[in-house]
Amino acid sequence: MSVLEALRVPEELSARVPAEQRGAGRDDVRLLVSRGTEVSHHAFRELPGLLRAGDVLVVNTSPTLAAAVTGRLGGDTVVVHFSTRGDDGRWSVELRDPDGRGSTRPRAGGPAGGVVRLPGGAQLVLEEPLSPGSGRLWWASVSVGVPGLLAGYGRPIRYRYTERDQPVAAYQTVFARPSRDGAGSAEMPSAARPFTAGMVAELVSRGVQFAPVRLHAGVASAEAHEPPYPERFEVPAATAWLVGAARAGGGRIVAVGTTAVRALESAAGDDGVVRPAEGWTDLVVTPRRGVRAVDGLLTGLHEPEASHLLMLEAIAGRAALGRAYAEALRRLYLWHEFGDVHLILPDEAG
């Protein structure tokens, strides 16, 4: 059995509140660095010294939505997680049961035609599963504009390992920018959370460049750990050009978060060249598929069953990832979106 297969994360290593509520700043989290199987331990504030002039950080500008709304389905109280806006105006949603502790537990999807009564007199009608055989996410029509509904009655999605509800500002990254249509991510692109304006300025002053992409992350499968569903993304022409120019000049392309990897790799051809692209991506990055445009990754620490680990393995290699996670456990790093972060860089030894 490999380290990853045997990995068990103790509950006490879950980051239950943001760093700011632990008496620190956003950029005071710890930073685990992997170069091949070599591992070193740092503070996130040391990141500028770990990158070099000519490197490019690819960042996701999708804002985090207050995507959870309480409603009523028949006689039951349910929590609706709004996941992704479809091109036809419908939204994919997940219905959850309140667990009595401020979080939720899974419930069966549907039924088709079911009507959820929402605050302010709004109604949501469940229409069909997002994909055949999937009962978790359903397409639904909503009687009002969802962005306005979320602004008035929504709260960020919260999972059981967190201590309490947080304002939506706690889930926004320094790179987040509003979308024209009100769309965004149901869950925070959390790898970018430790960045501050000061950190960005320091990196720019050292010659590190930033390349924006947009990928609206849907609701994760907290219990079943399913592969990611299709998500909307955009890789602008300026980003495609910058990535190509940096690679030609010997710079490294480091994605900030798995969402940035998915977006950039969705725009990369078989030749590894990134071209402008937008639309929907169903790409799942695995070790077999590999990566074509990304050299490194800054990411959080993921649960052992999470599909994200396949992406990390594609970038770092299984042995390197196993070593890193063993070290993270040994040194008591904190997991999840408010926790510590992991920087995977190319092994350039020799």
N, C-alpha and C positions, 0 to 999 in steps of 0.2 A: 504494500500500500504506500502511495506517495505521500509527501507532506501535505499536499493540497487535499487529497482524499481523506486524510486523517484530521484535517484542520477542524478545530472546535473553538469558537470565539467565546470566551466567558462573558456573561452579562455585564460584569463590572467594566469591561473594555468598550462598552457602548457609550459614545458621547451623547449625553442626555440633554444638554443645553448648549447653545453657542459658546464659543471661546470667550466672548465678551461677558457672559454671565458666570464664567469661571475665573473672573478676575484678570483677564488677559485681553489682548487685542486680536483682531481677526488674523493678523499675520504672526501671532505668537504660537501657532500650532507647530508640531514637530514635522520634520521632513526626513523620510527614509529615502536613500538614494541607492539605486541599483545600477551597476555597470557590469553586465554579465552576471557572474555569481559573486562579484565583490559588492559588499554592502557597507554603507557608511551612514552615520546618524548626524542630523543637522537640525537647526531651527529653520522654519520657512523663510525667515528674514535673510538667510544666507543664500537664497536662490540666485541673486545677481552674480555672485562669485562662482556659481556652478555652471552658468551658461557663458557664452562667449559672443563677441561681436560677430554679426552675420547670422546668428541663430534666429529662427522665427518661431514665435509662440502663436499657435492657431487657437483662437478663443471663440466661444459660442456667445452670441449677443442676445439669445432668446431670453425674454423676461420670465420670471416665475409667476404663475397665476395663483390667486387665492382660490384654488380649484375644488375645495370641499364645501358642499352645501347640505344642510340637513333638510329632509323632506318627509312626506308621509306616503306610503304605498299601501292602500287599503287601510287597515288598522295598525300597521307597523311603522315605527320610526326607522328611517333609513338615512344613510349618508351617501350622497352622490359625489363621486370623484369624476370631474370633467377631464377627459384625457386629451382628445385631439379633435380639432375642427376639420370636418370634411369639406371637400370642394363644393358640395351641394348645400352647405349651411348646416347640415346635421352635425352632431357631436358624438364621438364615441365616449361612453360613460361606463363606470364600474359602480355597482351598488354594493354597499357594505352595511353591516349591522353595527350599531354602537356597542361598545364593550363595557360601558358603565364607568370607565376610567379616563374618558376623554379621547380614546383612540377607537379603533374599529376592528372587526373581525370579518373574514370572508363570508359571503352568502351566495347562494345559487343565482345565476343571472336570470333575466327575464321577469315575468312572462311577456311574450309578444303581446302588444296591445296594452300592457300595464301602464297605468297613469300615476306618475309621482307628482304630488302636490308640493309646490315649492313656495318659499316666502314671497310676499308681495302679490299673491294671486297667480303666479306663474305655474305652468304645467309642463311636464316632460312626459313624452310618450315613447315607450320602448318599442322598437320596430323589428330589429333582427340582430343576430350575433354579428360581431365584427368580421369573423371568418368562420367557415363551416367547422363545426365541432368545438368551437370555443364558447364557453358559457360565461366567461368572466367579463369581457367587454362587449357592449351592445351599441349599435347605432340608435340614436334617439333624436327626435325632433323636440324643440323647445319653443314655447309660445312667445318668448321674449328674447331680446338680444342677450346672449350669454355673457359677453364682457360686462355689461351693465349689471346683470344679476350677480356676477362674482364680485364686482366692486361694491355692491350694496350689502351682500349677505354671505360672501365667501370667506373662507379662511384657508391657510395653507394645509395641504395634506400632512397628516401627522401619523407616525407609526408608533408601535407600542414601546419601543426602546427609548422614546423621548419622554421628558418629564412633564411637559406642559405645552399648551399652545403658544406659538410665537407670532408676532406681527409679520406681515408679508415682507417688510423691509429686512428681516433677519434672513430671508431666503433669496434676496436679490444680490447678484454679483456686481462688481464695479463695471462690468462690460455690458450689462443688460440695457437694451434699448426697446422702447415700445414698438409693437407691430401696428401697421396701419389698420389691420382688420381686427385688432384686439386679441389675436391668437398669442400663444406663449407656451411655456412648458408647464405641465402639470406637476413636475418635480424639478427642483433646482439643479442646474448644471453645476454641481457642488464642488468640483475640483477647483473652480475659479474663486470660490468663496474667500480664501485667505488673502487674495490680492487686495491691496489698497491703492489709492491714487498715488501715494508716495512711492510704493513699490514699483508701480508702472513707470513713474518718472525716473526712478533709479535705473531700471532696466533699459529704458530708452537712452538714457545718458551713456550707457555702456555699449550701445550699438546693437542691442537686441530689438528686433522688430515684432510688431503685432499684426496678425492677419485675421480679420473677422470672418466667421461663417455663421450661419443660423440653422439650428435644428431644434424644432419644438418637441421636446421629450414628452412622451406619453406616460401614463401611469405604469409604474413598475409592478411586476408580479412578486409581491412581498413574500408570499408563502410558496407558490408553485415554481417560481424561478423559471418561467417560460422565456423563450427567446424574445427579443424585442419585436413589436409589431411595426408595420410601416409607419414612417414619420415624415413630416414635411421638412425640407431642407433647402438651403440656398448657399452656393459658393460663388461669390461675386467675381467679376472679371479681374478686379484689382488684386484680390487674394490669389487667384490662379496665377496671375503674372508674378506676384511677389514670391510665391512658393517656388515657381520655376527658376526665377532669377537667383534666389538664395541657394537652391540646390546646385545650380551651375557654378556658383561662387564658393562652394564648399561649406555652406551653412547647414545646420541641422534643423529639421522641421519637427518641432515638439508640440504635440496636441495637448491642450489643456482640457482634459476630460474625455470620456469615452464618446460623448455626443459629438465632439469636434473630430474624433477619429472617424466616426460613421459618416459624417458629412463630407469630409475631405476624401476619404476612400471611395465614396459614392461618385465623386467627380473625377477620379483618377482612371485613366484607361489602362489597358493591358501593358502599355509601354511605360506606365508610371507617371505620365504627364497629367497634371491637373488642369482641367478646362472648366470654364464657367458652366454651372449647372444649377437647376432648381426643379422642384417637384416633390415627388414621394420617393423614399428609398426603403427597400426591404432588405438591404444588405446586412448580413450577419458576418462579422469578421471572426474567423476561426484560424487555428494554426495551419490547417490544410490550405485555406485560401491565402493566408499571409497578408502582409501590408505592402503597399506599393508607393505611397507618398509620405508616410510618417516614419520618422527615425526614432522618436522618443515620445514619452507620454507622462504627463503629470495627472495623477488620479487619486481618488480616495482608496480606502481599504475595503474590499468587498467580501461578502459572505461566501463560504466555500461552494455553495450551490449556484451562485449567481452566474448567468451567462456571460457577464462582463469578464470573468476570469479567462474565458476562451480568447477574448480580444487581447488581454494582457499577455497571455501565453504566446499569441502570434507575434507580439512585439518583443517580448523579453526572452522567451524560451521557457520551457517547463522547469528545468533545473534552477534557473535564475529566479523564477517566480516562487518556487518552493523555498529557496533559501531566504528570500526577502520576507516572506510571510512567517517563516519560523523565527526570524529575527524580530519582526514586528510583535509577535506574541511574547517573545522572551523579554523584550524591552518595554512591554506594556503600552504600546501605541493604542490610540483611541480610534474606533471604527465609526463608520456612517458619515452622514453629510456634515455634521458639526465636528468631526474628528480630525485626525492627522492625515497627512498626504504622502504620496509615494511618487518619486521621480524616477522614471526608467530612462536611462541614457544608453546610447550604443556602447558596446564593449570595444574600446579602441586600443586595448593593450597590444603592444607589439606593432 
